[in-house]
Amino acid sequence: MKFKSKIDIYAKLFWSVIFALILFSLAVVIDKGRGAPIIYTLIPIVIIGLSAALCIWILLTSYMNIYKSNQLLSYKAGPLSGNIDIKTIRKIKLNTRLWSGIKIGLSFKKGLIIYYQKYNYIYFTPKQEDEFCTMLKEINPDIEIIH
């Protein structure tokens, strides 16, 4: 089952500012590039375009999938992706933030941290947090849920 990342008002504001800066940068490059050789305008436009594409890619693909049949939790957020064996998940800490590490979350509010294997962890902000934890507990009842 697919669990998309929730996005709150602060994240919407953040991404709106990012896109406004990208558009402003593009307008400045085009305006200042008049009369200059095309290469001086083209390179910044390509860089700005790739930056915008990366932002859109992250916004559209931030989710986790739970596969009950092969007991896998897969995650994706733009170029970040991977799989976690659900049987290796030790605990899930709810209502918390993570300031460093892998974050598959678009929300600035509290989410959950999944601790797996011995020292690995990942942050996620699912829209249906209760259903997400329940499905993981069905597959691995040994998961400790910390509120």
C-alpha positions in Angstrom: 0.0 0.0 0.0 1.3 3.5 -0.9 1.6 6.2 1.8 2.2 9.7 0.5 4.0 12.3 2.6 1.8 14.9 4.0 2.5 18.6 3.2 1.6 21.3 5.7 1.0 25.0 5.2 4.6 25.9 6.2 6.0 23.4 3.6 3.7 24.9 1.0 5.0 28.4 1.8 8.6 27.1 1.7 8.2 25.5 -1.7 6.3 28.6 -3.0 9.3 30.8 -2.0 11.7 28.3 -3.7 9.7 28.4 -6.9 9.4 32.2 -6.8 13.2 32.5 -6.4 13.7 30.1 -9.3 11.4 32.1 -11.5 13.0 35.4 -10.4 16.5 34.0 -11.2 15.3 32.9 -14.6 13.9 36.3 -15.3 17.2 38.0 -14.2 19.3 35.7 -16.4 17.1 36.3 -19.4 17.0 40.1 -18.8 20.8 40.4 -18.2 21.6 38.0 -21.1 20.2 40.2 -23.8 23.0 41.1 -26.2 25.4 38.6 -24.6 26.6 35.4 -26.4 24.0 32.7 -26.1 26.2 30.4 -24.1 26.3 33.0 -21.2 22.5 32.8 -21.0 22.0 29.1 -21.9 24.2 27.7 -19.1 22.4 29.5 -16.2 19.0 28.6 -17.8 19.9 24.9 -17.9 21.1 25.0 -14.3 17.9 26.8 -13.1 15.8 24.4 -15.1 17.5 21.4 -13.6 17.0 22.9 -10.1 13.3 23.4 -10.8 13.0 19.8 -12.1 14.6 18.4 -9.0 12.2 20.3 -6.8 9.2 19.1 -8.8 10.6 15.5 -8.7 10.9 15.6 -4.9 7.4 17.1 -4.5 5.7 14.5 -6.8 7.5 11.4 -5.6 7.7 11.5 -1.7 6.1 8.3 -0.5 6.6 4.9 1.1 5.1 1.6 0.0 4.4 -1.4 2.2 4.6 -4.7 0.5 3.1 -7.4 2.7 3.9 -10.3 0.4 7.7 -9.8 0.5 7.7 -7.8 3.8 9.4 -4.8 2.3 9.1 -1.1 3.0 10.2 0.9 0.0 10.8 4.7 0.0 11.2 7.3 -2.7 11.7 11.1 -2.7 13.2 12.4 -5.9 16.6 10.8 -6.4 16.5 9.1 -2.9 15.1 5.6 -2.9 15.6 2.3 -1.2 14.1 -0.7 0.6 13.9 -1.7 4.2 13.1 -5.3 5.3 10.2 -4.8 7.7 11.5 -7.6 9.9 14.6 -5.5 10.7 12.5 -2.5 12.0 13.1 -2.2 15.8 11.0 0.8 16.7 9.0 3.7 15.5 9.2 7.0 17.3 6.0 9.1 16.8 5.5 12.9 16.9 9.1 13.9 16.5 11.5 15.7 14.2 14.8 14.7 12.6 17.3 17.4 11.8 19.8 15.3 9.9 19.7 12.0 8.0 17.4 10.6 5.3 14.0 12.4 5.3 11.1 11.3 3.2 8.8 14.0 4.3 7.5 17.3 3.0 6.0 18.5 6.2 7.7 20.8 8.7 5.5 19.5 11.5 6.3 16.4 13.5 6.5 13.0 11.8 7.9 9.6 12.7 11.4 8.1 12.8 11.7 4.4 11.8 14.7 2.7 13.4 15.9 -0.4 11.6 18.8 -2.8 11.6 21.3 -1.8 14.2 22.0 1.9 13.7 19.9 3.0 10.7 16.9 5.3 10.8 14.7 7.2 8.4 12.2 10.1 8.9 8.8 10.0 7.3 5.6 12.1 7.5 2.8 9.9 6.2 -0.7 11.3 5.7 -2.2 8.2 7.4 0.2 7.7 10.3 -2.0 5.3 12.3 -2.7 3.1 9.4 1.0 3.1 8.4 2.1 2.0 11.9 -0.7 -0.6 12.1 0.3 -2.2 8.8 3.9 -2.4 9.9 2.9 -4.0 13.2 0.8 -6.6 11.4 3.9 -7.8 9.5 6.4 -7.3 12.4 4.6 -7.4 15.8 8.0 -6.9 17.6 8.1 -3.2 16.5 8.1 -0.9 19.5 5.9 2.1 19.1 7.1 5.1 21.1 4.7 8.0 21.6 
